[in-house]
Every structure is written in C-alpha cells, then in structure tokens.
Amino acid sequence: MTRMRIVIAGGGTAGWLAAALLTRQLSSLVEVTLVESEAIGTVGVGEATIPTIRSFHALLGLDEAEFMGATGASFKLGIAFENWARAGDCYIHSFGEVGRSTWMGDFQHFWLEARAQGAAGPIGAYCLEHEAAEAGRFATGPDAPLNYAYHFDAGRYAAYLRTRSEAQGLTRVEGKIARVERAGESGDIAALVLADGRRVAGDLFLDCTGFHALLIEQTLGVGFEDWGHWLPTDRALAVQTVATGPAPPYTRAIAHDAGWRWQIPLQHRVGNGLVYSSRHLSDDAARDRLLASVEGQTLIEPRLIRFRTGRRLTTWERNCVAISLSSGFVEPLESTSIHMVMIALTRLVQLLPFGHPGEAARARFNEQSRREIEAVRDFVLLHYHLNQRPEPFWRERREIAPPDTLAERIALFAQGAHAYQSADDLFRVGSWLQVMLGQRLEPAAHHPLAKMMPPGQLAAVLRDLNDGIAARVAALPTHQQFLDLYCRSGA
C-alpha cells in the first residue's frame, strides 16, 4: 500500500504536535515530513494549557513525570482573574465541578437560595480544584482526583516532541520555504520549494507557519473574518524571569487599563506577558509597564508579538489544512491555543481522505472548526463584556453588542441563573458559572427547587460539602512539595 505523503510546513508547538500524533498513530499509513528553519523563530509563549491536553498526551503515549521534567512543567488547576470586573476584585476560574447538581437544576440554584438565606459561603468553597488552587496544594492519584492541566516551557516542549517524532520515523528538513508550488489543473499544493532549490512534494500539507499563514492565506487566499471590534487587543509583550518563590498551581491574569498581563509559574522560571490594545497603549509604555510589574531578574529581552483576533473563512482548503495560528486566533486569556491545535489534529486523523476526494470530510472539518473557535471567542469575550471598570478601553468593551450566541447565554443567566453546555462546547457549566459570577453578573432570579427542602437541610448539605472539600485539601501536600517529589526539572 502506498503511504500518504503528509508535509508539515513549520515547527513550533503546532508542527511538532502534528508530527508526534501522525508518527505515533499512523506510521504505517503515512509518510511524514516536517519543514522548518532554525533561522525563523516561533511565537513560543503558549505555556499554559487546559485539562484536555492530558487525553491528547495519552494518544502520544507520553509519560507524565518524564514530560514534566523535560519541559520544566508545573500543574495548573485554573486561572486567577485579578481586577477584571473592578479594580481589587479577584476570582478563580478553576477546572473542577462546582457543587452537586440535580436533573431539575444545577448547583447554582441551590447556592443562590442558600445565599439568600444567609447560609452559603463563596461559590468556590464548593469546588475541590478551586480550594486546592487557593491553598496552593496539589497531588495526583486515586486519592486526589483533581482535574488539572499544565504550565510548561514551549521551547522545551517542541524539542521533546521532536525527539520522539524523529525516533518514530519522521523526516525533518531544515530550510526556508521560498515559494509554494501548485498543481496546474487541480490548483492543489504540489510542493514546497526551499530557498536552496530543494523541492518537498506531498499529498496533504499542514500549514503550521503561524500568523504568516503561508499556505492557507498567502497561497490559497481563503480570507479572514476579523473580530477586532469585539476583542481589540492586538499586541503582546513576553518576558521570562527567575522564579522568586514556590510555583502556585494556577495562572494569574491581571487586568490593567488597556488589557491584561499574565504570570505563568514553571519549575525553573516564570513566564510573564502584557496583552494590550495598541489604540490605548503604546509599545514603549507597554514595555515599561511589563518590566515594572515583574518579580525576579529578567532572563531575556521582552519580545513583541503582533496579532489579529479572528478566523480563516476556510480551515481546510483543497489539500491544505491550517493548524493553530494560521487557522485563526483568539487571544490567550483562557489558554485555549494548544487545545485548538490538538482538537484539530484529532479530527484530521479521523477524517483523513485516503485515496478519495474527501469533499464531505473537508466540509465537516470546516464547520466544526468554525463552531469551536466561535465558542472560544464567546467565552473569552465574556470576561471583557461583563466589566464595571471606568477606563475607555473597558467602557468600549461592555458597550459594544456581543455576538448573539453570547448575548443569549448572558440573558439566560441574568434572568434566571441558567447556564448550559452544548455538545460541542469546550467550556462546561462550571466554567461559565465561575466567570459570570466572578464578573459580577447577578441573576435576577433562580429556580425555587431548593425551597422544597426542609428548614435547615440546605444549610446542612452545603456545610457538609464544604467540610468534605476542606478536609481533602488539608490532606494534600503543597504544590511545590509534590513537584519536587514527582518530576523535578533540571535548570
């Protein structure tokens, strides 16, 4: 049987994830070549993830402790949002299930009724991952069933995946892509032609060239839908610093008057960045602000990254599939970029057109890709739209009408405390709940089912739930203690 020739244009996290999956799962069916140039840098700041990464790592056959040691990784239980609704506010969007729900109504209805009776603690008190994050504690295993993700060094991650991919038969070609050759009759991509004249031919091409979108846009011209009117941040500055204390098991996202900044704790260092709108803050002022905010000695000069929020109108065009930044981008607020790579690759493997045209598969892939990125857009936009800050940047964010899909969710919660998760949604009910409450969206009403409970029973149920969570958290080691025992990384 002739193997399908798959050519990956570009390395970085996206390219090497594609290489790792294809060589691991389809080695007897495909011949994989990756083309990249050491002279071309990658964005390389995608250091925070969400829990879906663990399922993808299982497909790659990765050993968790080995991967974490190789990449300087730490564990992540959620994101702490500081100053978002108002200056001085702080809440954690954790990865855990919040409370216990029934078929008739989700936990927030019980909690809202208990709060009205003066018998409820903060919403996070009923979520194990929230309380563990706040306490700085962590462990894995059957006695600590936490839902978690990772922080890691993106450069080390790509190198780790490269080693595995090459051991599984991948061919890596070093060189700059000078032009893209197309087949005359079909218009498909036929080959990548390198600066030194070498030609890399293939049957299917994956565009992992980042924001350049060399294949999907510069060659095939599929078009772009810009979401800058909703999400106008278009710059990020990134810098690495020496760690000054134990790594907390969460990312920090700290709002400022023209955007927000991140703090991502790894074992060997801290990743820092400032996301901002260039209409509201100059690059020089942003650099000064970032350097004034970091803790610890800087390890590199701040790196400026320009971006546009939106999506390609087509993700799979002809025999080219855009992966990661080349397919579209929603700013990194909820750490979804690496997930979007992984879900696209998973779906691609399921739909690969071996020996047939595959028009229906392409249509299916493009429709799912559109729905997924729009759902992520809505969840990220939720944080911006629900704010009470006075600055021009923030006033504009709450005054512009959100997409209808998001407006419907906000109205459902505002009117009756209802939240939902559709089949294709990445973010669960607990995520929507934590962010909407954290952004000070107070429901006007809630389901009265809790009123049917006998007097004192609701308070007792919530108290038992909180006491059980508190006891489990107290039994956990600190996050740093667990890291030191489980997967200590070399410097």
ABEGO torsion letter per residue (X at the ends): XBBBBBBBBEBEAAAAAAAAAAAAAAAAABBBBBBBBAABBBAGABABBBAAAAAAAAAAGBBAAAAAAAAGBBBBAEBBBBGAABBGBBBBBBABBBEBBBAABBAAAAAAAAAAAGABBBAAAABAAAAAAAAGBBBBEAABBBBBBBBBBAAAAAAAAAAAAAAAGBBBBBEBBABBBBBAAAGBBABBBBAAGBBBBBABBBBAAEAAGAAAAAAAGAEBBBAAAABABABBBBBBBBBABBBBABBBBBBBAAEBBBBBBBAABBBBBBBBBAAABBAAAAAAAAAAABBEBBABBBBBBBBBBEBBABABBEABBBBEAAAEBBBAAAGAAAAAAAAAAAAAAAABBBGBAGAAAAAAAAAAAAAAAAAAAAAAAAAAABBABABAAAAAAAABBBBAAAAAAAAAAAAAGBBBBBAABABBAAAAAAAAAAAGBBBABBBAAAAABBBGAAAAAAAAAAAAAAAAAAABBBAAAAAAAAABBBX
